[in-house]
Amino acid sequence: MVSNPPSSSPSVAVVTGAARRVGREIALSLAERGLAIVVHHGTSAVEAEVLVHQIRSQGGTAVSVSADLRDPRVAAMTVFEAAAAVGPVSVLINSAAVFQDRALPWLDVYHCNLHLNVNLLAPVFMTQQFQKQLGEGEFGHVINLLDWRALRPGGDHLIYTASKAALVSVTRSLAQQLAPHILVNGIAPGAILPPEDRSSWHQQRAIESIPLKRTGSPRDVCAAIRFLLDSQFITGEVIHVTGGEEL
Ligand SMILES: NC(=O)c1ccc[n+]([C@@H]2O[C@H](COP(=O)([O-])OP(=O)(O)OC[C@H]3O[C@@H](n4cnc5c(N)ncnc54)[C@H](OP(=O)(O)O)[C@@H]3O)[C@@H](O)[C@H]2O)c1
């Protein structure tokens, strides 16, 4: 028997890939809730510093930390060493990812390792460090950014989709392994922000395959994250934020 989790808001959140795009909006949204933010970034050091400055100028607390997720175990240790200076982390959002398409004839081991390390193993080792630093009996949330294609693969993005499908599996397994104190859930976005080199792609999908006939925004992802953080009896769940595209 485990006592009910405390109703007070958690205090420190690690957000991976937080310098830009969806991760940035997640970090800002959590800062608005009063969480101190550990802004993890890869190459976007300037954008990370701008975000840290913005959060601090709004009265919040933030630090940035650079770590290359292609070396996921070392990266996770680096991120949580930086986080320790801020305080115990009770929220981990694994948002960083790579998203590349490579058809079978052009597949190479570098492409496979890149996706598996960044999209799958980095969340696993981040969660390992997260669990390690969480005090005995303390409650925490891990939220993995997935993709609706993980549960309904198409013919494209072969290894990306496989990496996200494996992360669904990890989400459900860790939800059981880390219960009752750590809740592990996933969010499967659809057309939220198009890749920077394919800006019209999502609009086309909105017309052709999204029942709600529009694209989403990072705010929709943030709303789902807030819902999960407010929920104390949901674990191992995958919430689709897709406008119905997976149906
Ligand atoms: N955008 C969408 O519509 C959509 C749809 C479905 C699923 N998702 C999922 O939602 C999440 C956020 O989406 P997004 O579009 O914002 O992601 P994104 O722009 O593709 O990537 C987010 C960040 O991941 C970081 N990253 C990539 N490789 C890294 C490495 N080796 N080391 C450290 N950091 C690395 C990058 O940080 P730096 O810039 O600092 O290098 C990048 O800014 C992702 O998990 C994505 O798969 C998004």
The ligand as a Gaussian input file, in Angstrom:
#p B3LYP/6-31G(d) Opt

LIG

0 1
 N        7.064000      18.423000     -34.573000
 C        6.091000      17.546000     -34.768000
 O        5.099000      17.834000     -35.464000
 C        6.184000      16.169000     -34.165000
 C        5.373000      15.139000     -34.669000
 C        5.481000      13.878000     -34.097000
 C        6.361000      13.630000     -33.054000
 N        7.135000      14.657000     -32.584000
 C        8.067000      14.396000     -31.494000
 O        7.983000      15.457000     -30.551000
 C        9.300000      15.784000     -30.059000
 C        9.609000      17.265000     -30.303000
 O        9.443000      17.539000     -31.685000
 P       10.332000      18.644000     -32.429000
 O        9.798000      18.727000     -33.820000
 O       10.451000      19.854000     -31.595000
 O       11.760000      17.897000     -32.447000
 P       13.056000      18.286000     -33.318000
 O       13.001000      19.728000     -33.662000
 O       13.176000      17.323000     -34.458000
 O       14.243000      17.965000     -32.300000
 C       14.257000      18.520000     -31.017000
 C       15.682000      18.683000     -30.546000
 O       16.336000      17.437000     -30.415000
 C       17.691000      17.750000     -30.202000
 N       18.632000      16.721000     -30.630000
 C       18.634000      15.995000     -31.770000
 N       19.752000      15.237000     -31.828000
 C       20.465000      15.494000     -30.693000
 C       21.715000      15.047000     -30.186000
 N       22.494000      14.162000     -30.841000
 N       22.133000      15.537000     -28.999000
 C       21.392000      16.448000     -28.321000
 N       20.215000      16.915000     -28.747000
 C       19.758000      16.441000     -29.942000
 C       17.973000      19.017000     -31.027000
 O       18.621000      19.937000     -30.142000
 P       19.656000      21.054000     -30.683000
 O       18.851000      21.918000     -31.631000
 O       20.087000      21.732000     -29.444000
 O       20.765000      20.292000     -31.385000
 C       16.586000      19.475000     -31.466000
 O       16.391000      20.864000     -31.350000
 C       10.264000      14.826000     -30.758000
 O       10.494000      13.724000     -29.920000
 C        9.502000      14.403000     -32.011000
 O        9.894000      13.130000     -32.480000
 C        7.068000      15.923000     -33.122000

